[in-house]
Amino acid sequence: MFNNKDNKSGLVLGMLAGAALGALVGLLFAPESGEETRKKIKKKSDDLKDQAKNKYGELSDAVKDQFNNASASVKETASNVAISVTDGFLIN
């Protein structure tokens, strides 16, 4: 059930790691001073951290929604079974 979500979260983490690595390599080979490079690395890492938090929040919300939907479905099924059993006893 959650296997698809696991694949998506792995993909998102892989993409974020790739983006971070690409940005770092690009900054390290840029012809700028060390101070400017450090500032850019700090800004990019802050941006990536914010993106990761947002993706985590989205994934967390999706998992909560799935859990709530499954829980509601189980409750409804249990209620229907209880009604069917009760009706069966009342008819006999």
C-alpha positions in Angstrom: 0.0 0.0 0.0 2.7 2.5 0.9 5.3 1.0 -1.4 4.5 3.6 -4.1 4.9 6.4 -1.6 8.3 4.9 -0.5 9.4 5.0 -4.2 8.2 8.6 -4.5 10.0 9.7 -1.3 13.2 8.0 -2.5 12.9 9.7 -5.8 12.4 13.1 -4.2 15.3 12.6 -1.9 17.5 11.4 -4.8 16.5 14.5 -6.8 17.3 16.8 -3.9 20.6 15.2 -3.3 21.5 15.4 -7.0 20.5 19.1 -7.1 22.6 19.8 -4.0 25.6 18.0 -5.4 25.2 19.7 -8.8 24.9 23.1 -7.2 27.9 22.5 -5.0 30.1 21.4 -7.9 29.0 24.3 -10.0 29.8 26.8 -7.2 33.2 25.2 -6.5 34.3 25.5 -10.1 33.0 29.1 -10.5 35.6 31.8 -10.8 34.7 33.8 -7.7 36.3 34.6 -4.4 36.1 32.1 -1.5 33.8 34.4 0.4 31.4 34.8 -2.4 31.4 31.1 -3.0 30.7 30.4 0.7 27.8 32.8 0.6 26.3 31.1 -2.4 26.8 27.7 -0.9 25.0 28.9 2.3 22.1 30.4 0.4 21.7 27.3 -1.8 21.8 25.0 1.2 19.2 27.1 2.9 17.0 26.9 -0.3 17.4 23.2 -0.5 16.6 22.8 3.2 13.4 24.7 2.7 12.5 22.6 -0.4 13.2 19.4 1.6 10.9 20.6 4.5 8.2 21.4 2.0 8.4 18.0 0.3 8.4 16.3 3.7 5.3 18.2 4.7 3.6 17.2 1.4 4.5 13.6 1.8 3.5 13.6 5.4 0.1 15.1 4.6 -0.4 12.5 1.8 0.3 9.6 4.2 -2.0 11.1 6.9 -4.8 11.5 4.3 -4.3 7.8 3.2 -4.4 6.7 6.8 -7.5 8.7 7.5 -9.3 7.4 4.4 -8.3 3.8 5.2 -9.5 4.2 8.8 -12.8 5.7 7.7 -13.3 2.8 5.3 -12.5 0.2 8.0 -15.0 1.9 10.3 -17.7 2.0 7.7 -17.1 -1.7 6.8 -17.3 -2.7 10.5 -20.5 -0.7 10.9 -22.0 -2.4 7.9 -21.0 -5.8 9.2 -22.5 -5.0 12.6 -25.8 -3.9 11.0 -25.9 -7.1 8.9 -25.2 -9.3 11.9 -27.9 -7.5 13.9 -30.4 -7.7 11.1 -29.6 -11.4 10.7 -30.4 -12.0 14.4 -33.6 -10.0 14.3 -34.9 -11.8 11.3 -34.3 -15.2 12.8 
